[in-house]
Each structure stands twice: as C-alpha cells, then as structure tokens.
C-alpha cells in the first residue's frame, strides 16, 4: 500500500505535470517511487544496484520489468 502523505506531490499533481509534456493514455503506468530514505530503513539498507530487477505487476494485465544497469 502506498502512503501518499509521505510523497512530495499527490497523484493529481503528478498526472497534471506529466501530461504537460507527454500524452497519457488509459492503461499507462506511472511509478511514483517511494519516499526519500525508504531503502535506508530496511535492515540491511536496500539500494538498487546493477543486476537488480524492478517489477510492477498489474493483475490480469501483465508485468513491467526493468533491469538496473551500471552508469556508463
């Protein structure tokens, strides 16, 4: 569950700002991330590194899978 009170911007603001530069269509997924420091609260701290995989799944739709790579 996402706790929006911990984010800088609410969903309406995020959609509004993004739609100024991008077309947003039904079914588009906007990943708002986590509050600052969320990875540091884990024991041990969890930060993304090259080789990690980030997945967002929508039931009955599918999985969006992104692979973390090292900067060039």
Secondary structure per residue as TSV (DSSP state, phi and psi in degrees):
chain	resnum	aa	ss	phi	psi
A	1	X	-	360.0	133.9
A	2	X	-	-91.9	132.3
A	3	X	-	-101.2	98.3
A	4	X	G	-67.4	-22.4
A	5	X	G	-62.5	-21.3
A	6	X	G	-88.6	-4.4
A	7	X	S	-94.1	156.8
A	8	X	S	-70.4	-35.4
A	9	X	S	-125.7	144.9
A	10	X	-	-82.9	169.6
A	11	X	H	-58.3	-43.6
A	12	X	H	-58.9	-41.5
A	13	X	H	-67.3	-43.3
A	14	X	H	-59.3	-48.2
A	15	X	H	-64.1	-42.1
A	16	X	H	-60.9	-48.6
A	17	X	H	-66.4	-44.8
A	18	X	H	-62.3	-38.3
A	19	X	H	-71.0	-13.1
A	20	X	H	-69.7	-27.3
A	21	X	H	-118.0	-11.9
A	22	X	S	-135.6	149.9
A	23	X	-	-81.8	130.2
A	24	X	-	-111.4	127.1
A	25	X	-	-116.1	156.3
A	26	X	T	-54.2	132.3
A	27	X	T	97.4	-13.3
A	28	X	-	-64.8	145.6
A	29	X	-	-112.2	126.0
A	30	X	-	-112.5	114.3
A	31	X	-	-91.3	113.4
A	32	X	-	-87.2	-5.3
A	33	X	-	79.4	-161.0
A	34	X	-	-124.4	161.9
A	35	X	-	-60.4	152.6
A	36	X	T	-54.7	134.4
A	37	X	T	85.0	2.6
A	38	X	T	-59.5	-37.8
A	39	X	G	-67.6	-31.9
A	40	X	G	-73.1	-20.0
A	41	X	G	-76.8	-14.1
A	42	X	S	-74.8	157.7
A	43	X	S	-124.6	103.1
A	44	X	S	-76.5	165.1
A	45	X	-	-54.6	139.5
A	46	X	-	-116.4	109.3
A	47	X	-	-118.3	147.3
A	48	X	-	-68.7	143.9
A	49	X	-	-141.8	163.8
A	50	X	T	-53.0	133.0
A	51	X	T	100.7	-18.3
A	52	X	-	-70.7	156.3
A	53	X	E	-123.9	130.1
A	54	X	E	-110.1	124.6
A	55	X	E	-122.5	138.2
A	56	X	E	-121.5	121.9
A	57	X	E	-116.2	134.7
A	58	X	E	-114.8	119.0
A	59	X	T	-54.1	135.7
A	60	X	T	66.1	7.4
A	61	X	T	-115.8	-57.5
A	62	X	E	153.1	-168.9
A	63	X	E	-122.4	132.8
A	64	X	E	-99.5	118.9
A	65	X	E	-119.3	126.6
A	66	X	E	-123.0	136.5
A	67	X	E	-103.1	130.7
A	68	X	-	-82.8	128.8
A	69	X	-	-121.5	157.9
A	70	X	-	-72.5	145.1
A	71	X	-	-65.0	151.0
A	72	X	-	-97.2	360.0
